[in-house]
Amino acid sequence: MSKISRRKFLQGTALIGTSSLLLGNQSYSKIFFNDNFDLLIINGTIIDGLGNPSFKADIGIKNDRIVDIGNLAAATAKKVINADGLIVSPGFIDIHTHTDLGILTNPLGESKIRQGVTLELSGNCGSSFAPISFNNWEESANHFNDKYGLVLKGNSMNDFLTMLESHSFSVNQATLLGLGTIRSLFVGLDDRKATVDELLKMKNAVEASIKDGAVGAASGLEYTPGSFADTDELIELCKAIPKEVGLYATHMRNEDDYGEEAVDEAIKIAKDSGARLQMSHLKASGKSNWHKAESLLAKMDKAIAEGLEVHSDRYPYVAYHTGLANLFPLWSRDGGDNAFIQRLNSEKDIKKIKEYTEKKVNNLDGNWNGVVISGIGKAELNDYKGMSIQKVSEELNLEPFETATYLIKESGNSVSMVGFGMSEKSTEKILSHPRVMIASDAGAHAPYPPMNNKIAHPRAYGTFPRAIAKYVKERKICSLEEMIKKMTSLPADKILIKDRGRIEKNKIADITILDFNKIKDEATFIDSHNYPTGIPYVIVNGTVVIDNGEHTGNKPGKILRSFTS
């Protein structure tokens, strides 16, 4: 490709030697006229991701690295992006996602890359794609081959990551190890204490999987079978996380009535094990709990003051996304889907189940109107997607609770929902805390088949633009520099990836370029499959993936592993 001149060379002058001019916290340097870059970003306002004030400068990129920042007036490059009037930021890091093996069916990562995400961390809420049981080897191998065209050669985390490395993606990927996955592997789906031998096997699997490349471990304590692990078991498993990594992310045991106790447990696990704690999607859900946001944050601050490394993350919405079964008591889900459905058909159990579920739903904003069906695993029931349980119950002429159980039984417990449980006031308090990062809690989607076969939570498309548009521009809960830090260097440091999440010389060129005046999330709870506006360029490992608002089809993403392998 021929070179493109950066600017018309100054007639009669030559830039010999270097001079520097301090601008903000950066050295603003002139370069030799014959410098050549693969990619040059000019005239942009740089936010470095570290919380420092923004500054005007150019960025020169060679291969996958930022090699110069400053006045690059005389430089040439294979490609030049004029970022005049735009913000040049590190690429956004989504520290809590559920894309997992979805990258194989959606390697372009449309809903993530178009909102500026250049790195996703999967394996959250206790569930990861590896390791798998040799007892189910043939079934698992056939499943992955049929669904993804994968040929499995082993069951370990390393086997899966090696397999993924043979594929191409637009967005960088990393994974946690799911402690629920480990428990199902060695203990099963039942509500019981692990034996000494089972605990030892789980600890060995934790250590091995992280040395294979998982960047930490994650629990999902509102989901079976992870919910059956007691505090002591979790402490022991976290002790097995290699100290060079140390990351423990947790979907805590409760996020509504007993949220304070759940935070206490998470902090105890970190304190007693030495783990570096990440409290996932921190919230005070339920109308009677909205006032508790301050208490949750105070507990985090106290732990930090005592010397623990504690962070959290949150999506910028007041509704969550989960399985409809999550409205039902844990004991009713003991033993898996078949056992759960049997209890829903049991006259002995159903009264107690209903009492628990009705109480939980009555605490949502809108009661059963606040429970909206987003996906259902039976084609004949697809018409109910996007409808509240209240609305469906009116069509079926059933009580709302009976409607919920009907949908679960008919679909084999394959129903997802959006629940309107949080308040704007508590959401703002949480998002504004300096230790809280921005995360989508969503997989990658696209507005075309098969990725649009169910209604997505709008956070899958709009998390990062919304955090800026609503909470910086409109609500002004923090500065743009502070918000971008929550999306970049803060998560990068948490997962110990020090060469990303910041704009500095010699760092990886993961870069998002946004228009602060135009950035806006366009996905809604009714019409969710819409890309945001105001992000014209996204660069991954030095390669332009979003160019003037369009996906180039480039797939330069890498599988990132822990540093203990």
N, C-alpha and C positions, 0 to 999 in steps of 0.2 A: 504494500500500500504506500502511496507517495506521501511525503511529509506535508503537513499543513502548517503554514507560518503562524506563530502565536500572535504577533502584531507586526505591522510593517517595520522592518528594521530601521533604526534611527540613522538617517543619512549622515555620513561624515563622522560617526562615532563608533567606538568599539568598547565593549565592556571587558576590560582587562582587570583581573584581580577580583576581589569581592569587597563589598561594603555592607554594613548592616545598620539597620534602623529599628530600634525597639518599638514594637507596636503591641500593646496589651502585654501578654506573657510570652509572645513569640519573637524570635529573631527574624526580622523581615529582610531577607538577603537577596542581592542581585547575583546573577549567575553568568557564566561564560556563554557567549552567543551561540556556540555550537552544541550546547546541551540538547539532548533529544530524549523525549519520553514516549512511552506507549500511550499514555493518557494524560491530558492536562486539563485541570479544572481552573478556570480563570474568573476573576472578579467576584468571587463568592464571599459571603460573610460566614466565617468559620466558627462553629461552636465545638470545642474540642472534646466534649463528653466528660470532662473532669469537674465541671461546675464553674470554670473560669469565664470571665467576660468574653463576649464574642469579639472577633477582630477580622479585618479585611485582609485577605491574602490569596495567593494561588497555590495549587497543589500539583506536584509532579509525581507521576506513578510509573514505575517500571516493573514489569511482570506483575507480581501480586503485592508489591510493597509501595508504601509512600516513601519516596526518596528525597523529596524536597518540599518545603513550605516557605513561601515568601513572595518576593517580587520576581516573577519568572517572565518578565516582559519580552525577553529575547529568545525564549525557548521555542522549540518546535516539538510536534508530537504527531503520532499516527492519528489520534483523535483528540479533538478539543471540545470541551463542554463549557459554554459561557454561562456561568452561574450568577450573572449580574441580577441583583434584586432577590436572590435566593439564599437560603440557609444551607450550609454544607455541614453535615453532621456525621458522626460515626454511624454505621449501620445499626439498626435497632436489634437488640438481643431479646428474644422471647423466652424467658427463663421457665415458663410453665406452659407447656403445650401437650396436646394429645394427637399429634400427627403420626408418630410412631411409624409403622409400616405403610401408612397412607402415602408416604413419599414415593412408593413404588407405583401407585395408581395415579398420582398427581405429582410427577417429578418437577413440573414447572413451579409448584408451590404458589399458585396464582394469588390466593387471598392473603398470603403472608408477604411475598415479595412486593406486591403492589401497595402495601402499607408500610414499606420500608424495612421489613425484617430481613436480616441477612444471616441470622443464626437462630435455630430452634433447639430447645432442650425438651426431649420427650421422656417417657418412662415415669411420668408423674402419677400421683395418687395411688402408689403401690403396685402399678401394673406396667410391666415392660415386656417386650417381645421375646426376651431370652433371660435365663436359660429355659429350656423345655424338658419335659420328662421323657426319658428313654422308654418308659412304660407306654407312652402314647406316641412313640416315634413314628410308626407307619401312618397313623391318622394325621399327625401334625405335618409330616413330610408331604402327604397327599394334599392336605389343605393349602399349604404354602405354594405347592406346585400349581394347583388348580387356580387359585386366586391371584397369585403374583408371578407365576412362571418361574419360581425359585427352585433350585435344586439344593436341598440342605445336605451338608456333608458332616454336620455335627450339631450338638445341642447347646453349646456354650455361648457366652456373650461374644467371645472372640470369633466363633464360627459365623455368627450373625453379622457382626460388624465387618468381617472380611468379605462376606457375601455382598453387603451393602456397598462396600468400596468398589465393587465391580460395576456399579450402576452410576448414572449421572443425575445430578439434581441442580436446581437453580439456587437453593438456599442451603447453607451449611447446616449440618445436623450433628447433635450429640445426644446421649441418652443417660438417664439414671437407671439404676437397678431397682425394680419393683419388689419391695419386701412382701407384698401380697402374692406376687408371682412365686417367690421363694417359699412362702408358707404353703401355698397350694401344692407345690412340688414335693415337699418333704412331710407335711402334716396332713394335707387334704383340705376339704371344704367344711369340716365340722368344727363346732364351737367347743374346743377343748384346749388344755394346756399342752404345749409341746413337751415331749419326753427329753431327757438329757441327751440321748443319741440324736434325736431330731434337731435339737437346738445346735449341737455341734456341727451337724451337716449343713444347717442353714448358715452358720457363721463362716464355715469354709467356703460356701458358695458366694457369700457376700464378698469376702476377700478376693476370691478368684475372679469374680465378675468385674470388680473394679480394677484389678490389675490387668484384666483383658481390655479395659477401655471405658467402662462406665465411669462417669465423672462424679458419682455419688450414689446414695441410696434414697429411696422415697417410700413413704408409707401412705396408705389410704385407709384411715381408721373409721370411716363411715361406710366402708364397702367390705363385703365379705370376700375372701376369708381374712383379709388384713385386720378387720375389726375384732377378730378373736384373739389377737396378740395382746397380752397384758403389758404393763409398763416395764416390768423386769425383762421380759423377752426383748422388747425394743431396745432397751439399754444394752443388752448383751449383743444384739445384732449391730448396733451402732459402734460398739467397741471394736467390731471386726472390720469396720471401714478403715482402710489404710490411712495413717495419720497424714501422709502427704496430700491426701484429698480431703477427707474429713467431712464432706458435705452430707447433711441429712435434711431432706425436704419432706414436709409432712402436711397432708390433708388431715387436719386434726380430728379428734374423736367426736367433736361436736362444734357446730358453728351458730347455734342459736341459744337455747335456754341454758346450756352448760358450757358456753364458749369460754368463760373465764377459767373454769376448771381444765378445759382442754389446753389452753395456753400454759397453765401451770404444769401440766403433764409434759408438754413439748419442751419446756425449759428444763424440767427435771431430767429428761432424757439427755438433753445436750450437756447439762452440768455433770451428770454422773458418768457419761460416756466420753466426754471430750469432743463431741461432734460440733460442727459448725452448722447452726440451725437456720433453716429457711422455712418460715411458716407460710404455707401456700394459701392464696386467695383469702387473706384475712378479712373477716366480716363479722358483723353483729346482725344476724338474720332474725327476722320476726319482729313485729311491731313492739312487743313487750321488751325487746332487747336492744332497740336502736340506741338507747342511751349508754350502752356498755362499751361503745367504741373507745371512749377515753380510757376506760379501765384496761382494756386489752392493750392499748398502746403504752399505758403506764407500766404494765407488767413487763413489756418488752424493754422499756427504758431502764427499769430496775435491773433486769438481767444484764443489759449492756454495761451499766455502771458497775456491776459486780465482776466484769471482765469477760463475759461470754460474748461470742460473736453471733449475734442474732439479727436476722433480716426477715422481711416478709415481701409478699407481692400481692397485687390486686388488679383486677380489670376495672375499667371506668364505667361500669353499668350497675344498675340497682336490681338486676335480675340475674339469677344463676341458671346453669344448665346442668342437668343430671338425668339419671334414670328415674322413671316414675316410681319404681320400687323403693327409692330412697325416702319416700314419704312414709314408708311402712317400718315397723320396729325391726331391729337387727335380729332378734331371736326368731322372727317369722321367716327370715331369709337363710337361716342356718341350714347347711346341707345342699345349697344350690337351687337352681330354678325349679326343678321338679318338686322338691320338698316344700319350697315356698308356695307353689300353686296348690299343692295338697292341703296346706294349712288354710289357704283362702277358701277352699271347699269344705273345710271342717267346721261344723256347728260349734264345736268345743272352743276353737281358737278365734273365730271370726269376730266375736263381740269384743274381745280384748284388743284385737288388731284395729278394729274400727275406732275404738275409743282413743287409741294412741294417734292414729292417722288424722282423725277429725281435729284433735287438739293442735297438731302440728300445722295443718292447713289453715285453721282459723287464725293462726298467728301471721299468716302471709297477708300481703297487701291486696285485698280483694277476695280472700278466702278461695273457693274453688274457681272463681273468675281469674285468680292470680296464678293458676296452673294451666299452662298452654302446651298442647301436644306439639312437639317439634319433629318427631320421627316415630315410625311404627313398622315393625317387622312382618307385616301381613298386608299384601297388596289390596285385599278387599276392604281394608280399614283406612286406606290412604286419604280418603276424603276428610278424615278428622284432623289431619295435620293442619296446624295453624289455628285450631279451635281450642277454646278453654274447656276444661272438664265440665264446667257448668253448662256451657252451650251444647256439648255432646250429650250430656245427660237429658237435656230438654228434647233433643232429637230422638233419643232412645227411650224416652219416657221412664227413666230410672233415676234413683237418687244419685248424687255425685259420687259418693263412696262406692256404690255398686257399679257405677260406670267405670271408675278407675280399676276395680278388680276385674271387671269384664274385659277391658282392653288388655290387661296383663295376662289373663288366662288365654284369651283368643290369640295373642301374639307370641305366647311362650316366653313372657317377660321380656319382650323386646320393644319397649316404649321409652322414648326420651321426652323430656319436658323442660320448659322454661318456667322458673318460679320467681315471682316478684316478691322478694323478701327483704330488701334493704332500703334504707332511706338515703336521700341525697346528702343530708347533713352528715351522717356517719361516714358515708363514702368519701366526702371531701376531707374529713378529719384523717381518715386512713391514708388516702392518696397523698396528702400534704406532708406526711411524716418523712423525714430524711432517710430513714432506713427501709422505706417501702418502695419496691420496684414496680414497674408496669409490666403486666403479663396478660396474655389473652385467655389462657385456660381453654384453648380451642385447637382443633386440628386444621390442616390446610384444606381449603375448599376451592371451588371454581364455579362460575355461573353456567356451566354446561355439563352434560352427562359424562360419567356417572356421579360426579362430585356434587351435583345439586339435587340429588334424589331425596333429600330431606331438608326441612327448614333449619338453617343454621342459626345459632345465636349470633347476633350482629357483631359480637366481639371477634369472630373469626375473620372478618373483613375490616373492622374499624377501630380496634383497640388503640393503636398508637396514634392515628390521626385524631381520634376523639379526645385522648388525653391532652393533646395540644390545643385543639379547637375549643373544647368545652371548658377544660379545667385551667388552661393557661390564658387563652384569649378572652373567654367569657367570664369565668369565675375567678380568675387571677389567684389561684391558691398558691402558686409559686412562680418563679421566673422561668423563661424558656430554657435557660442554661441548666437550671435545677431539674426541670422535667426531663431534658435529654440525658442528663446524668443517670436518672432512674432507669433509662432505657438502654444505656450503653456501658459505661465503665463500671457501674455498680453491679450489674449482673455478670459482666466479664470477670471482675475480680472475685465474685462469689464462686464461680466455677473454675477459677484459677487459669483463665485464658488471658494472659497478660498482654498478648500482642494484638488484641482486638478491643473494640469498645472505646477507642480514643483516636483522635487525629493527631499523630505525632510522627516524626521522621522514623523510618525503619519499622513501623507497625504495618500490619496487614491492611490492605486497601479495601475494607468493607465500608462503604460510604452511602449515605442516604441524602439526597438533595431535595429540599422541600420549599414550597412557597408558603410562607407564614400567613400571607393574606388570603390564600385560597384553600389551605388544607382543611379538609372536612370529611368526617365519616358519612357515608351515604347509605349504609345498611341499616335496616330497621327490623323490629321484631316481626312485622308483617311481611316485609319484602327484604329478605336478608342477603340475597346473593348480588350485592352491588359493591363494586370497587370504590375506594375513597377517591377524592380529588385532591390535587395540590402536591403530589409527589411525582415530579417528572423524571427523575433519574435515581436508579439504585445500582450500586456497583458491588460485586461480590468477588473477593480475591483478585481485584484489579480488572475484572471483566464487567462491562456494562450489560446488565440484565434488563433493566427498565430504561428505555431510551426515548425521551420526549413523550413519556406516558404509555409507551407500548412495550410489550414483552418481546425481547429479541429472539427468544427461544434458546438462548445460551444457558448452559447448565454447568457452571464452574464450581458449584458447591462441593464441600468436602465433608467426610465423616471425621469429626474431631474426637479424639480419645483422651482419656486421663493421662497424666504425666507420670504414672507409676508403672507403665508397661515395660 
